[in-house]
Amino acid sequence: MPIVSSVVDEINDLPLKTVGNASVMVGDIGQAKDGGQLQTNIVRVDGQHSVYIPVLKQGGNSNTITIVDGVKKAVAHLLDIPSVLKTNVVFDQSAFVKLAVKNVINEGTIGFASRR
C-alpha cells in the first residue's frame, strides 16, 4: 500500500535544523517521495535489529564523495538521539569512487612518466 501523497508532503515539511529564526526543512535539501512498497523484512546490522535508511544520489551535478561526506557529518551531529541508539553509515559508495580516482591518477602518472 503506497504512502498517501499528503503524508509525503508532510515529510518534506519536517524541520531538520534551525539556524537563527529559520528552519531548514527536508524539502530544502532533498525530496521525500513514495519510492516503493512498504518494507516487511527485518534489517540487522552486526546482529542487532536496525532501521536502514538508504540515501540515493540523483543525477545532475551531484558528487558522490561530497554527498557521503555530508551524510557522515550529519549523522555524527544528530541531536536528540537516545543514548541507547547507535547511528552509523553501513555502506559507503564513495570508497569505490575514491579508489577509482586514485587508480586513474596512478595510471596517468605511470603513463606520463613512461613518455619521458
C-alpha positions in Angstrom: 0.0 0.0 0.0 1.7 3.3 -1.1 2.1 6.2 1.1 -0.6 8.9 0.6 0.8 12.0 -1.1 -0.1 14.3 1.7 1.9 12.2 4.1 5.0 12.5 1.8 4.4 16.3 1.6 4.3 16.4 5.4 7.7 14.7 5.5 9.1 17.3 3.1 7.9 19.9 5.5 9.7 18.4 8.6 12.4 20.7 10.1 15.9 19.2 10.1 17.8 22.2 11.7 17.1 25.6 12.9 19.6 28.4 12.1 18.7 31.7 13.8 15.0 32.1 13.3 14.8 30.0 10.1 14.4 26.2 9.9 15.9 24.0 7.2 13.3 21.6 6.0 13.7 18.2 4.4 12.3 19.7 1.2 15.0 22.3 1.2 17.8 19.8 0.8 16.1 16.9 -0.9 12.7 15.4 -1.7 10.8 12.7 0.2 8.7 10.6 -2.2 6.9 7.2 -2.1 9.5 5.1 -3.9 8.1 1.7 -3.5 6.2 -0.8 -1.4 6.4 -0.9 2.4 9.3 -2.9 3.7 8.3 -6.0 5.5 11.7 -7.7 6.0 13.9 -7.4 9.1 17.1 -5.4 8.9 20.1 -6.3 11.1 23.5 -4.7 11.4 26.0 -6.8 13.3 23.1 -9.0 14.5 21.2 -6.1 16.0 17.7 -5.1 14.8 18.2 -1.9 12.8 16.5 0.7 10.7 18.0 1.1 7.3 17.6 4.5 5.5 19.2 4.5 2.1 20.3 7.9 0.7 20.4 7.8 -3.1 22.3 10.3 -5.2 20.4 11.8 -8.1 21.9 12.8 -11.4 22.9 16.3 -12.4 25.9 17.9 -10.7 25.8 15.8 -7.6 29.1 14.4 -6.3 29.2 11.0 -4.6 32.1 11.9 -2.3 30.6 15.2 -1.2 27.2 13.6 -0.5 28.7 10.7 1.5 30.9 13.1 3.5 27.8 15.3 4.2 25.7 12.4 5.3 28.5 11.2 7.6 28.9 14.6 9.1 25.1 14.9 9.6 24.9 11.5 11.2 27.7 12.4 13.6 25.9 15.6 14.7 22.4 14.3 15.2 20.6 15.8 18.2 18.0 14.2 20.4 19.1 10.7 19.7 18.5 8.4 22.8 21.8 7.1 24.2 20.7 3.5 23.6 20.6 4.1 19.8 23.7 3.9 17.6 23.8 5.7 14.3 26.2 4.5 11.6 26.8 4.6 7.9 26.9 0.9 6.9 27.5 1.3 3.1 29.8 3.9 1.6 29.8 4.1 -2.2 32.4 6.9 -2.1 35.1 4.3 -1.1 34.8 2.8 -4.6 34.8 6.3 -6.3 37.9 7.3 -4.3 39.7 4.1 -5.3 38.8 4.7 -9.0 40.1 8.3 -8.9 43.3 7.1 -7.2 43.8 4.4 -9.9 43.2 6.9 -12.7 45.8 9.2 -11.1 48.3 6.4 -10.6 47.9 5.2 -14.2 48.1 8.7 -15.5 51.3 9.2 -13.6 52.8 6.0 -15.0 51.8 7.0 -18.5 53.2 10.4 -18.1 56.5 9.1 -16.7 56.9 6.4 -19.4 56.7 9.1 -22.1 59.8 10.8 -20.9 
